[in-house]
Amino acid sequence: MNLYLISVFLHILSAMLWIGGMLFLILVVTPFLKQSDRMNSAQFYRNAGQRFRKIAWMGFAVFFVTGVFNLGYRGVRLTDFVRPEWFGSPYGKLVITKIALFIAILIVSAVHDFWIGPAATRAVTEGGKSDPAAAEKLRKNAALFGRINFILGLAMVALGVMIVRGVPRF
């Protein structure tokens, strides 16, 4: 029981750090940086993004390990994923949906963190000299991927609550 509580604690703590970090960037850093010049903003985003990326990907590893442990503790086995009665149950659907969201978050994060974000930062720090329209498009795409990831993260938190507490009845 104590290992389960520690695992749930680490799972929730990782979610808090990841989503809290994104909220801080969205609600505090971005509005603040809009007041400074684009070159300084891009450099700050690059530096902060590289540091936050390390925390986020460590958090994803913690999500995975604790998520597998938590499911196992709650009685979910690998064989359940091929049993139609479990797969079709409300609980099974929630678990599958949360796993699918986690995979989507990993994909969106990888595209944002290792491709679009760095390309946008390079384009903006170079002043968009070669193609200002392309630089602006990359910057907007990086922001869009970040927002998509934030929404997916919130949906994953909601699913986590429903897995433990049940689906609310309206």
TORNUDREN-415667 format. One line per field, with one value per residue (C-alpha): residue in one letter; x, z, y negated. Coordinates in nm, 3 decimals. Layout:
BEGIN
r	a	...
u	X	...
w	Z	...
v	Y	...
//
This chain:
BEGIN
r	m	n	l	y	l	i	s	v	f	l	h	i	l	s	a	m	l	w	i	g	g	m	l	f	l	i	l	v	v	t	p	f	l	k	q	s	d	r	m	n	s	a	q	f	y	r	n	a	g	q	r	f	r	k	i	a	w	m	g	f	a	v	f	f	v	t	g	v	f	n	l	g	y	r	g	v	r	l	t	d	f	v	r	p	e	w	f	g	s	p	y	g	k	l	v	i	t	k	i	a	l	f	i	a	i	l	i	v	s	a	v	h	d	f	w	i	g	p	a	a	t	r	a	v	t	e	g	g	k	s	d	p	a	a	a	e	k	l	r	k	n	a	a	l	f	g	r	i	n	f	i	l	g	l	a	m	v	a	l	g	v	m	i	v	r	g	v	p	r	f
u	0.000	0.279	0.448	0.117	0.074	0.429	0.367	0.041	0.216	0.499	0.247	0.051	0.367	0.496	0.165	0.177	0.531	0.458	0.121	0.227	0.535	0.324	0.078	0.367	0.495	0.148	0.021	0.337	0.635	0.463	0.274	0.590	0.808	0.562	0.679	1.043	1.202	1.156	1.527	1.554	1.225	1.342	1.667	1.482	1.236	1.527	1.705	1.392	1.261	1.579	1.567	1.194	1.228	1.460	1.212	0.918	1.084	1.194	0.832	0.713	0.939	0.793	0.438	0.510	0.668	0.418	0.125	0.218	0.269	-0.060	-0.257	-0.097	-0.181	-0.541	-0.558	-0.503	-0.291	-0.144	-0.384	-0.678	-0.595	-0.703	-1.013	-1.316	-1.522	-1.249	-1.162	-1.529	-1.596	-1.619	-1.301	-1.117	-1.221	-1.092	-0.759	-0.717	-0.809	-0.559	-0.285	-0.371	-0.355	-0.019	0.114	-0.028	0.140	0.473	0.441	0.331	0.603	0.871	0.764	0.748	1.064	1.298	1.174	0.931	1.043	1.416	1.343	1.121	1.384	1.656	1.438	1.346	1.698	1.830	1.579	1.380	1.619	1.589	1.212	1.024	0.690	0.835	0.987	0.651	0.475	0.723	0.675	0.296	0.322	0.545	0.288	0.005	0.180	0.243	-0.127	-0.237	-0.009	-0.151	-0.509	-0.412	-0.249	-0.563	-0.770	-0.529	-0.567	-0.947	-0.925	-0.699	-0.957	-1.235	-1.032	-1.008	-1.336	-1.564	-1.728	-1.951	-2.321	-2.483
w	0.000	0.085	-0.252	-0.424	-0.234	-0.321	-0.683	-0.696	-0.524	-0.782	-1.067	-0.946	-0.867	-1.219	-1.363	-1.141	-1.250	-1.620	-1.638	-1.386	-1.594	-1.906	-1.720	-1.597	-1.953	-2.091	-1.818	-1.692	-1.925	-2.261	-2.166	-2.003	-2.304	-2.545	-2.394	-2.490	-2.832	-3.027	-3.028	-2.648	-2.619	-2.858	-2.668	-2.337	-2.481	-2.614	-2.278	-2.069	-2.318	-2.303	-1.923	-1.908	-2.177	-1.948	-1.661	-1.888	-2.038	-1.694	-1.589	-1.884	-1.770	-1.418	-1.567	-1.757	-1.471	-1.208	-1.449	-1.521	-1.149	-1.054	-1.311	-1.194	-0.833	-0.936	-1.095	-1.463	-1.641	-1.990	-2.087	-2.009	-2.317	-2.542	-2.345	-2.521	-2.200	-2.025	-2.333	-2.378	-2.013	-1.901	-1.694	-1.984	-2.221	-1.977	-1.937	-2.313	-2.378	-2.117	-2.267	-2.615	-2.484	-2.323	-2.655	-2.834	-2.576	-2.632	-3.009	-2.986	-2.728	-2.944	-3.252	-3.049	-2.843	-3.104	-3.434	-3.445	-3.127	-3.212	-3.576	-3.464	-3.220	-3.486	-3.738	-3.493	-3.350	-3.704	-3.734	-3.997	-4.246	-4.514	-4.486	-4.222	-4.312	-4.262	-3.929	-3.809	-3.927	-3.734	-3.421	-3.447	-3.506	-3.199	-2.991	-3.138	-3.055	-2.702	-2.661	-2.804	-2.558	-2.270	-2.367	-2.404	-2.061	-1.902	-2.069	-1.933	-1.580	-1.616	-1.732	-1.439	-1.200	-1.374	-1.363	-0.985	-0.900	-1.185	-1.470	-1.346	-1.418	-1.548
v	0.000	-0.247	-0.192	-0.262	-0.590	-0.694	-0.604	-0.804	-1.096	-1.093	-1.058	-1.362	-1.560	-1.501	-1.621	-1.931	-2.016	-1.962	-2.137	-2.401	-2.475	-2.516	-2.740	-2.955	-2.993	-3.070	-3.302	-3.473	-3.442	-3.492	-3.811	-3.949	-3.873	-4.032	-4.361	-4.301	-4.274	-3.953	-3.865	-3.868	-3.680	-3.409	-3.366	-3.344	-3.088	-2.884	-2.879	-2.825	-2.568	-2.363	-2.355	-2.285	-2.016	-1.817	-1.840	-1.752	-1.444	-1.322	-1.376	-1.168	-0.884	-0.913	-0.920	-0.600	-0.407	-0.517	-0.478	-0.116	-0.050	-0.219	-0.022	0.301	0.218	0.151	0.496	0.413	0.671	0.672	0.949	0.716	0.513	0.801	0.901	0.750	0.729	0.526	0.325	0.234	0.153	-0.211	-0.164	-0.001	-0.279	-0.543	-0.364	-0.316	-0.679	-0.801	-0.585	-0.717	-1.075	-1.004	-0.873	-1.180	-1.406	-1.231	-1.279	-1.644	-1.714	-1.554	-1.752	-2.075	-2.022	-1.878	-2.020	-2.313	-2.493	-2.495	-2.586	-2.874	-2.999	-2.982	-3.164	-3.441	-3.485	-3.514	-3.794	-3.609	-3.773	-3.510	-3.467	-3.669	-3.507	-3.159	-3.263	-3.395	-3.078	-2.861	-3.075	-3.043	-2.667	-2.627	-2.817	-2.608	-2.280	-2.405	-2.492	-2.157	-1.981	-2.185	-2.092	-1.724	-1.743	-1.885	-1.611	-1.350	-1.490	-1.476	-1.114	-1.030	-1.169	-0.972	-0.651	-0.681	-0.853	-0.741	-0.924	-1.207	-1.181	-1.494
//
